């Protein structure tokens, strides 16, 4: 959480030069708010912390998915993004209706992680394969890599959470894996912010979509 706050502060300090990362800023800020306020709120007043996790799954997919969508080449959007996004929303609302809201939404979260992982890998592959110059570790490369590490690292624990989350040994393993992956992801996000600042040293209007040529 501390690294997510650091990333948010960097964005706020250089907002005009990091305008293309506004969706990532909102995502990180919402993550912090969820940990500090929303989860304790739902636990205290509704005795149900899983409502917050379901909302977070929806917000996470929407924000990161939109960011990856905006940075993808247009010709891939109808082939990849639209069908898989529809699949996520169907799984999310089906899980919400069928399962109890006092259970961890492991199916919807697992589907979200897998789809965002596919989006991130495809964006990274597209960037590498379409590059006509010497390859550079720029901001979008590092940011995509952070998502790949994060969603690949948490996919399986999300899938098995509904069955084993009531076991203390699994809870400990879940917390360790999730914490380590978050530290690595947020560290890479901070690194990507500095890469963006290096790429755009002057204040300018930067479009959210990055075209690969």
C-alpha positions in Angstrom: 0.0 0.0 0.0 2.9 2.4 0.8 4.3 1.9 -2.7 0.9 2.6 -4.3 0.7 5.8 -2.3 4.2 6.8 -3.5 3.1 6.1 -7.1 0.0 8.3 -6.6 2.1 11.1 -5.2 4.5 11.0 -8.2 1.5 11.2 -10.5 0.1 14.2 -8.7 3.4 15.9 -8.7 3.9 15.5 -12.4 0.3 15.3 -13.5 0.7 17.3 -16.7 3.5 15.0 -17.9 1.8 11.8 -16.8 -1.7 12.6 -18.2 -1.7 9.4 -20.2 -1.6 7.4 -16.9 -4.7 8.9 -15.3 -6.5 5.5 -15.3 -3.6 3.9 -13.5 -3.6 6.7 -11.0 -7.3 6.2 -10.3 -6.8 2.4 -10.0 -4.0 2.8 -7.5 -5.9 5.4 -5.5 -9.0 3.2 -5.4 -6.8 0.3 -4.2 -5.5 2.4 -1.3 -9.0 3.6 -0.5 -10.3 0.0 -0.5 -7.7 -1.2 1.9 -8.0 1.8 4.3 -11.7 2.6 4.2 -14.0 0.4 2.1 -13.0 -3.1 3.4 -13.2 -2.0 7.1 -16.4 -0.2 6.4 -18.2 -3.2 4.9 -16.7 -5.4 7.6 -17.9 -3.2 10.5 -21.3 -2.1 9.3 -22.3 -5.0 7.1 -20.1 -7.7 8.6 -19.2 -8.6 5.0 -15.8 -7.6 3.6 -16.4 -9.5 0.4 -18.8 -6.9 -1.0 -15.8 -4.6 -1.3 -13.8 -7.3 -3.1 -16.5 -7.7 -5.7 -16.7 -4.0 -6.3 -12.9 -3.9 -6.5 -12.8 -6.7 -9.1 -15.2 -4.8 -11.3 -13.3 -1.5 -10.9 -9.9 -3.1 -11.5 -11.0 -4.8 -14.7 -12.7 -1.7 -16.0 -9.8 0.7 -15.3 -6.8 -1.5 -16.3 -8.8 -3.0 -19.2 -9.6 0.5 -20.5 -6.0 1.5 -20.2 -4.8 -1.5 -22.1 -7.6 -1.1 -24.7 -6.5 2.5 -25.3 -2.9 1.5 -25.9 -3.7 -1.3 -28.2 -3.7 -1.1 -32.0 -7.2 -0.6 -33.3 -7.2 -3.7 -35.5 -6.9 -6.0 -32.4 -9.7 -4.5 -30.3 -12.6 -6.2 -32.0 -10.8 -9.5 -32.1 -9.6 -9.6 -28.5 -11.0 -6.9 -26.3 -14.7 -7.0 -27.0 -15.2 -10.8 -26.8 -13.1 -11.2 -23.7 -14.6 -8.2 -22.0 -18.1 -9.5 -22.6 -17.0 -12.8 -21.1 -15.8 -11.1 -18.0 -18.9 -9.1 -17.4 -21.1 -12.2 -18.0 -19.0 -14.2 -15.5 -19.0 -11.3 -13.0 -22.8 -10.8 -12.9 -23.5 -14.6 -13.1 -21.2 -15.1 -10.1 -22.9 -12.2 -8.3 -26.4 -13.7 -8.9 -25.6 -17.3 -8.3 -23.2 -17.2 -5.4 -23.7 -15.4 -2.0 -22.3 -11.9 -1.6 -20.6 -13.0 1.6 -18.3 -15.3 -0.3 -15.1 -14.3 -2.1 -15.8 -13.9 -5.8 -13.0 -16.3 -6.9 -14.5 -17.2 -10.3 -15.0 -13.6 -11.4 -11.7 -12.5 -10.0 -9.9 -15.4 -11.6 -11.5 -14.7 -15.0 -10.6 -11.0 -14.7 -7.0 -11.8 -13.9 -6.7 -14.2 -16.8 -8.2 -11.8 -19.3 -6.1 -8.8 -18.1 -3.1 -11.1 -18.3 -3.9 -11.9 -21.9 -4.5 -8.3 -22.7 -1.1 -7.3 -21.1 0.8 -10.1 -22.9 -0.7 -9.2 -26.2 0.1 -5.5 -25.7 3.7 -6.4 -24.9 4.1 -8.8 -27.8 2.5 -6.2 -30.2 4.9 -3.5 -29.0 8.0 -5.7 -29.4 7.0 -7.2 -32.8 5.9 -3.9 -34.3 9.0 -1.9 -33.2 11.1 -0.7 -36.2 13.9 0.7 -34.1 16.2 -0.6 -31.3 14.0 -1.9 -28.6 13.9 0.2 -25.4 12.6 -0.5 -21.9 10.1 2.4 -22.0 7.2 3.1 -19.7 4.5 1.1 -21.4 6.8 -2.0 -21.6 7.5 -1.8 -17.8 3.9 -1.1 -17.0 2.7 -4.1 -19.1 5.3 -6.3 -17.4 4.0 -5.2 -14.0 0.5 -6.3 -14.9 1.8 -9.6 -16.3 3.7 -10.4 -13.1 0.8 -9.4 -11.0 -2.0 -11.3 -12.7 0.1 -14.4 -13.4 1.2 -14.4 -9.7 -2.3 -14.1 -8.3 -4.4 -16.0 -10.8 -4.2 -19.4 -9.1 -4.7 -18.2 -5.6 -7.8 -16.4 -6.7 -9.2 -19.5 -8.3 -8.7 -21.6 -5.2 -9.7 -18.9 -2.7 -13.4 -19.8 -2.5 -12.5 -23.4 -1.4 -9.6 -22.8 0.9 -9.9 -19.3 2.2 -11.4 -20.6 5.5 -8.1 -22.5 6.2 -5.5 -20.6 8.2 -2.6 -22.2 6.3 -4.0 -21.0 2.9 -4.7 -17.5 4.3 -1.1 -17.2 5.3 0.1 -18.4 1.9 -2.5 -16.1 0.2 -1.3 -13.1 2.1 2.4 -13.8 1.5 2.0 -14.3 -2.3 -0.3 -11.4 -2.7 2.0 -9.1 -0.7 5.1 -10.1 -2.6 3.4 -9.7 -6.0 2.0 -6.3 -5.0 5.4 -5.0 -3.9 6.9 -6.1 -7.2 4.1 -4.7 -9.3 4.0 -1.3 -7.5 7.8 -1.1 -7.7 7.6 -1.6 -11.5 4.8 0.9 -11.8 6.9 3.5 -10.0 9.8 2.7 -12.4 7.5 3.1 -15.3 6.5 6.6 -14.1 10.1 7.7 -14.1 10.5 6.2 -17.6 7.5 8.3 -18.7 9.0 11.4 -17.1 12.3 10.7 -18.9 10.4 10.2 -22.2 8.4 13.4 -21.8 10.7 15.8 -20.0 8.7 18.9 -21.0 5.1 19.7 -20.2 2.9 18.7 -23.2 -0.4 17.3 -24.1 0.1 13.6 -24.4 -2.6 11.5 -25.9 -3.7 8.5 -23.9 -3.2 6.2 -26.9 0.3 5.2 -27.8 0.6 4.1 -31.4 3.3 1.6 -32.2 5.1 2.2 -35.5 
